[in-house]
């Protein structure tokens, strides 16, 4: 028997059952549809944003998460509606064209009666929603950008850029997670109604007394992609390690294409026994590392927001980060942490050494940042979303 969450083109009955179940069993509150291109599970980045908004919206609506990806299956409580993206290979383009009209009707059944439809990580797979909105067959459409989706759109040219412009201008509001990202989104579609809504942060779990490792360490939490600048961090740490032979650099990383390069550079810099790399560590374990670190470091070349920095603040970890993207919008240099320019390993090393050499001042900044971070709640984010789209 097919998974009841799966809305395949040849299974209209499953879709009707889902729609009727929504109407009969979900209570008096209107649905609020959150759409993701992958199954949403607790972790980092966009996953935490979607889950945070969902939890906060439960006060006003009945939030429903819909996964539009093809694999793997989402958790039981999430709906699954597979959407093709009109990109190569050719079979994807043909499937998108052949199923476009049927998908319009199937999507309409899912979103009918909802207070809003809110895709996260925007792409061409959301074109059917834009068509429905233009036909007044879709509730208010809120497009939420988070970073890599903006980079992809900015690389588009010709007809692809025109499609992006039309998609964004079809939405009631387009949300970027920082003012810096909102500027980029506006260049994609000048006619789009773009607003910046900074992310929230979930409360940190209690600090456990048991340390994840015996000796002192500094920690970075970042996916293994080029913009996270692990190469800069390793070169900075090489200098720090000379002055602090007891110190270890811990990289808590999401899997990515730079893993081999990071491993190779670690060996080249003779840091093999001074660097620990953990891939896709369970989210709850990340907090243990943050709670006990001497310093949290983020060396990114670009950050749409910098959620990991805010998580470090909640854990009361002294912070060193680069002055990029959304980070300076919520971190005051010298007050909440230390900022330096991107791609400058010497500056990064100086900031780390300054943090290590004056733990009293570092702790004062960490405590100030922790207090400052209290205002970044998902309840505040949900309120801003409702206000931006003029929702009840």
C-alpha positions as CSV (number, residue, x, y, z in Angstrom):
1,X,0.0,0.0,0.0
2,X,1.3,3.5,-0.8
3,X,2.4,5.8,1.9
4,X,-0.6,7.9,2.9
5,X,1.6,11.0,3.0
6,X,2.6,10.5,-0.7
7,X,0.6,12.4,-3.2
8,X,1.7,10.8,-6.5
9,X,0.1,11.8,-9.8
10,X,-1.7,8.4,-10.1
11,X,-3.0,8.5,-6.5
12,X,-5.7,11.2,-6.4
13,X,-7.6,9.1,-3.7
14,X,-4.7,9.6,-1.2
15,X,-4.8,13.3,-1.8
16,X,-8.5,13.5,-1.3
17,X,-8.1,11.5,1.9
18,X,-5.5,13.9,3.2
19,X,-7.6,17.0,2.3
20,X,-10.7,15.5,3.9
21,X,-8.8,14.5,7.0
22,X,-7.4,18.0,7.3
23,X,-10.9,19.5,7.2
24,X,-12.4,16.9,9.6
25,X,-9.7,16.3,12.2
26,X,-7.5,19.3,12.4
27,X,-9.9,21.5,14.4
28,X,-11.3,25.0,14.0
29,X,-8.0,26.8,13.3
30,X,-7.0,27.6,9.7
31,X,-4.1,25.7,8.2
32,X,-0.8,27.5,7.7
33,X,1.1,25.6,5.0
34,X,4.9,25.4,5.4
35,X,6.6,23.9,2.3
36,X,10.2,22.5,2.3
37,X,12.1,20.8,-0.5
38,X,13.3,18.1,1.9
39,X,11.9,16.4,5.0
40,X,12.2,18.7,8.0
41,X,13.9,17.3,11.1
42,X,15.6,19.0,14.0
43,X,19.1,20.0,13.2
44,X,20.6,23.3,12.0
45,X,19.9,26.0,9.5
46,X,16.6,26.0,7.5
47,X,15.3,23.0,9.3
48,X,15.3,24.8,12.7
49,X,13.8,27.9,11.1
50,X,10.8,26.0,9.7
51,X,10.3,24.1,13.0
52,X,10.6,27.2,15.0
53,X,8.1,29.1,13.0
54,X,5.8,26.1,13.0
55,X,5.8,25.8,16.8
56,X,5.2,29.6,17.3
57,X,2.4,29.6,14.8
58,X,0.4,27.0,16.6
59,X,-1.0,29.7,18.8
60,X,-2.8,31.2,15.8
61,X,-3.1,28.4,13.2
62,X,-2.8,24.7,12.5
63,X,0.7,24.6,10.8
64,X,1.2,21.8,8.3
65,X,4.6,21.0,6.9
66,X,4.6,19.7,3.3
67,X,7.8,18.1,1.8
68,X,8.1,18.5,-2.0
69,X,11.3,16.4,-2.3
70,X,11.5,13.0,-3.8
71,X,13.7,11.2,-1.2
72,X,13.7,10.3,1.6
73,X,10.2,10.1,3.1
74,X,9.4,12.8,5.6
75,X,8.4,12.1,9.2
76,X,4.9,10.7,9.7
77,X,3.3,14.1,10.8
78,X,4.4,15.8,7.5
79,X,2.7,15.6,4.2
80,X,4.5,14.5,1.1
81,X,3.7,16.0,-2.3
82,X,6.4,15.4,-4.9
83,X,7.2,18.3,-7.2
84,X,9.6,18.2,-10.2
85,X,11.9,21.2,-10.7
86,X,12.1,22.4,-14.3
87,X,15.8,21.9,-14.7
88,X,18.0,19.4,-16.4
89,X,18.1,16.4,-16.9
90,X,15.5,16.4,-19.7
91,X,13.2,14.0,-17.9
92,X,12.7,16.6,-15.2
93,X,11.7,19.2,-17.7
94,X,9.3,16.9,-19.4
95,X,7.8,15.7,-16.1
96,X,7.4,19.3,-14.9
97,X,5.5,20.2,-18.1
98,X,3.3,17.1,-18.3
99,X,2.3,17.3,-14.6
100,X,2.0,21.1,-14.3
101,X,-1.8,21.3,-14.8
102,X,-2.6,18.2,-12.6
103,X,-0.3,19.5,-9.9
104,X,-2.1,22.8,-9.9
105,X,-5.3,21.0,-9.0
106,X,-3.6,18.8,-6.4
107,X,-1.8,21.7,-4.8
108,X,-5.1,23.6,-4.7
109,X,-6.7,20.8,-2.7
110,X,-3.9,20.9,-0.1
111,X,-3.8,24.7,0.3
112,X,-7.5,25.4,0.0
113,X,-8.8,27.3,3.1
114,X,-5.3,27.9,4.5
115,X,-4.4,31.3,6.0
116,X,-1.1,31.3,4.0
117,X,1.2,29.2,2.0
118,X,4.9,29.6,2.9
119,X,7.6,27.9,0.9
120,X,11.1,27.9,2.3
121,X,14.2,27.7,0.2
122,X,12.6,29.0,-3.0
123,X,13.0,27.5,-6.4
124,X,11.2,26.8,-9.7
125,X,9.3,24.0,-8.2
126,X,7.1,26.7,-6.6
127,X,5.9,28.1,-9.9
128,X,2.5,26.2,-9.7
129,X,1.9,28.2,-6.4
130,X,2.6,31.4,-8.2
131,X,0.2,30.6,-11.0
132,X,-2.5,29.7,-8.4
133,X,-1.9,33.0,-6.6
134,X,-2.2,34.9,-9.9
135,X,-5.5,33.2,-10.5
136,X,-6.7,34.0,-7.0
137,X,-6.9,30.3,-6.2
138,X,-4.2,30.4,-3.5
139,X,-4.1,32.0,-0.1
140,X,-1.5,34.7,0.6
141,X,1.9,33.5,-0.7
142,X,5.0,34.1,1.4
143,X,8.3,33.1,-0.1
144,X,11.1,32.6,2.4
145,X,14.8,32.8,1.2
146,X,17.6,31.6,3.4
147,X,20.9,32.0,1.4
148,X,21.9,29.3,-1.0
149,X,18.6,29.7,-2.9
150,X,19.4,33.4,-3.4
151,X,22.9,32.5,-4.7
152,X,21.3,30.2,-7.2
153,X,18.9,32.8,-8.3
154,X,21.6,35.4,-8.6
155,X,23.5,33.2,-11.0
156,X,20.5,32.9,-13.3
157,X,20.4,34.7,-16.7
158,X,18.0,35.3,-19.5
159,X,14.7,33.4,-19.4
160,X,15.6,31.9,-16.0
161,X,16.1,35.3,-14.5
162,X,12.8,36.4,-16.0
163,X,11.1,33.4,-14.4
164,X,12.6,34.3,-11.0
165,X,11.4,37.9,-11.4
166,X,7.9,36.7,-12.2
167,X,7.9,34.2,-9.3
168,X,8.9,36.7,-6.7
169,X,6.6,39.4,-7.9
170,X,3.7,36.9,-7.7
171,X,4.1,36.6,-3.9
172,X,2.3,38.7,-1.4
173,X,5.6,39.1,0.4
174,X,9.1,37.7,0.1
175,X,11.0,37.2,3.3
176,X,14.8,37.3,3.7
177,X,16.4,36.3,7.0
178,X,18.6,39.4,7.2
179,X,18.8,42.9,5.7
180,X,21.9,42.0,3.8
181,X,20.1,39.1,2.2
182,X,17.1,41.2,1.4
183,X,19.3,43.5,-0.6
184,X,20.4,40.6,-2.8
185,X,16.8,39.3,-3.2
186,X,15.7,42.8,-4.3
187,X,18.2,42.7,-7.1
188,X,16.7,39.5,-8.4
189,X,13.2,41.0,-8.7
190,X,13.0,44.8,-8.1
191,X,9.2,44.6,-8.2
192,X,9.0,42.0,-5.4
193,X,7.8,43.1,-2.0
194,X,10.8,42.1,0.1
195,X,11.1,42.4,3.8
196,X,13.8,41.2,6.3
197,X,12.8,39.1,9.2
198,X,15.7,38.1,11.4
199,X,15.6,34.5,12.6
200,X,14.8,33.3,16.1
201,X,16.6,30.8,18.3
202,X,15.3,27.9,20.4
203,X,16.2,28.0,24.1
204,X,19.5,26.2,24.8
205,X,19.3,23.0,26.8
206,X,20.7,23.0,30.3
207,X,24.5,23.0,30.6
208,X,25.8,19.6,31.6
209,X,28.8,19.4,33.9
210,X,30.5,16.6,31.9
211,X,32.7,18.1,29.2
212,X,32.8,16.5,25.7
213,X,36.6,16.4,25.9
214,X,39.0,16.8,28.8
215,X,41.3,19.6,27.5
216,X,40.5,23.1,26.4
217,X,39.3,23.6,22.8
218,X,37.7,26.2,20.5
219,X,34.8,25.1,18.3
220,X,33.3,26.0,14.9
221,X,29.9,24.9,13.6
222,X,29.7,25.1,9.9
223,X,28.9,23.0,6.8
224,X,31.9,21.9,4.7
225,X,31.3,24.4,1.9
226,X,33.6,27.0,0.5
227,X,31.8,30.0,1.9
228,X,32.3,28.8,5.4
229,X,36.1,29.4,4.9
230,X,37.5,26.4,6.9
231,X,40.8,27.1,5.1
232,X,41.0,30.5,6.7
233,X,40.1,29.1,10.1
234,X,42.8,26.4,9.8
235,X,45.5,28.9,8.9
236,X,44.4,31.2,11.8
237,X,44.5,28.2,14.2
238,X,48.0,27.3,13.1
239,X,49.2,30.6,14.6
240,X,47.0,30.2,17.7
241,X,48.3,26.6,18.2
242,X,51.9,27.8,18.4
243,X,51.0,30.0,21.4
244,X,48.5,27.5,23.0
245,X,49.9,24.0,22.6
246,X,47.2,22.7,24.9
247,X,44.4,23.8,22.7
248,X,42.4,21.7,20.2
249,X,40.3,23.0,17.3
250,X,36.9,21.1,17.0
251,X,35.1,21.3,13.7
252,X,31.4,20.4,14.0
253,X,30.5,20.2,10.3
254,X,27.7,19.4,8.0
255,X,28.8,17.1,5.2
256,X,29.8,19.0,2.1
257,X,32.1,19.2,-0.9
258,X,35.1,20.8,1.0
259,X,35.6,17.8,3.3
260,X,38.6,16.4,1.4
261,X,40.2,19.8,1.0
262,X,39.8,20.6,4.7
263,X,41.3,17.2,5.7
264,X,44.2,17.7,3.2
265,X,45.0,21.3,4.5
266,X,44.9,20.0,8.1
267,X,47.7,17.6,7.2
268,X,49.6,20.2,5.2
269,X,49.7,22.6,8.1
270,X,50.8,19.8,10.5
271,X,47.7,20.2,12.6
272,X,46.5,16.5,12.3
273,X,46.7,15.9,16.0
274,X,45.3,19.3,17.0
275,X,42.1,19.3,14.9
276,X,39.0,17.1,15.4
277,X,36.4,16.9,12.7
278,X,32.9,15.5,13.4
279,X,30.5,15.2,10.5
280,X,26.7,15.6,11.0
281,X,26.9,15.3,14.8
282,X,23.4,15.0,16.4
283,X,22.1,18.4,17.2
284,X,21.7,17.9,20.9
285,X,25.4,17.0,21.1
286,X,26.4,20.3,19.5
287,X,25.2,22.1,22.5
288,X,27.6,20.2,24.8
289,X,30.5,21.5,22.7
290,X,29.2,25.0,22.7
291,X,28.6,25.1,26.5
292,X,32.2,24.2,27.3
293,X,34.3,25.9,24.6
294,X,36.9,28.5,25.3
295,X,35.7,30.3,22.1
296,X,33.3,29.8,19.3
297,X,34.7,30.8,15.9
298,X,32.9,31.3,12.5
299,X,35.3,32.3,9.7
300,X,32.6,32.6,6.9
301,X,33.1,34.5,3.7
302,X,29.4,35.1,3.6
303,X,26.4,34.4,5.9
304,X,22.8,35.1,5.0
305,X,22.1,35.3,8.8
306,X,24.5,33.3,11.0
307,X,22.2,31.2,13.1
308,X,25.2,29.2,14.6
309,X,26.5,32.5,16.0
310,X,23.2,33.1,17.8
311,X,23.2,29.5,19.1
312,X,26.7,30.2,20.5
313,X,25.3,33.2,22.2
314,X,22.5,31.2,23.8
315,X,25.2,28.8,25.2
316,X,27.1,31.8,26.6
317,X,30.2,31.0,24.5
318,X,32.6,33.8,23.7
319,X,32.3,34.5,20.0
320,X,34.7,35.5,17.2
321,X,33.2,35.9,13.8
322,X,33.6,37.6,10.5
323,X,31.9,40.9,9.6
324,X,29.7,39.4,6.8
325,X,26.1,39.1,5.8
326,X,23.6,39.3,8.6
327,X,26.1,38.8,11.5
328,X,26.7,42.5,12.2
329,X,22.9,43.1,12.3
330,X,22.7,41.3,15.7
331,X,26.3,41.2,17.0
332,X,28.0,44.5,18.1
333,X,31.7,44.3,17.8
334,X,33.4,44.6,21.2
335,X,30.1,44.3,23.0
336,X,28.8,40.9,22.2
337,X,31.9,39.4,20.6
338,X,34.8,40.2,18.3
339,X,34.4,40.7,14.6
340,X,37.1,40.7,11.9
341,X,37.2,40.9,8.1
342,X,36.6,37.8,6.0
343,X,39.6,36.0,4.3
344,X,42.0,37.5,6.8
345,X,43.6,34.6,8.8
346,X,45.9,37.0,10.8
347,X,42.9,39.1,11.9
348,X,41.0,36.0,12.9
349,X,44.0,34.6,14.9
350,X,44.4,38.0,16.7
351,X,40.7,38.0,17.7
352,X,40.9,34.4,19.0
353,X,44.1,35.2,20.9
354,X,42.6,38.3,22.4
355,X,39.6,36.2,23.6
356,X,41.9,33.5,25.1
357,X,44.2,36.0,26.8
358,X,41.5,37.9,28.7
359,X,38.9,35.4,29.8
360,X,37.2,37.9,32.1
361,X,36.5,40.3,29.3
362,X,35.5,37.4,27.0
363,X,33.0,36.2,29.6
364,X,31.5,39.6,30.0
365,X,30.9,39.8,26.2
366,X,29.5,36.3,26.2
367,X,27.0,37.2,29.0
368,X,26.0,40.4,27.2
369,X,25.4,38.5,24.0
370,X,23.4,35.9,25.8
371,X,21.1,38.6,27.2
372,X,20.8,40.2,23.9
373,X,19.9,36.9,22.2
374,X,16.8,36.6,24.4
375,X,14.9,38.9,22.1
376,X,15.3,36.6,19.1
377,X,12.4,34.3,19.7
378,X,10.3,32.4,17.2
379,X,7.2,34.0,18.7
380,X,8.6,37.4,17.5
381,X,9.4,35.9,14.1
382,X,5.9,34.5,13.7
383,X,4.4,37.9,14.6
384,X,6.5,39.6,12.0
385,X,5.4,37.0,9.4
386,X,1.8,37.7,10.2
387,X,2.3,41.4,10.0
388,X,4.2,41.3,6.8
389,X,1.5,39.3,5.0
390,X,-1.4,41.1,6.8
391,X,-2.7,37.8,8.2
392,X,-5.4,37.6,10.9
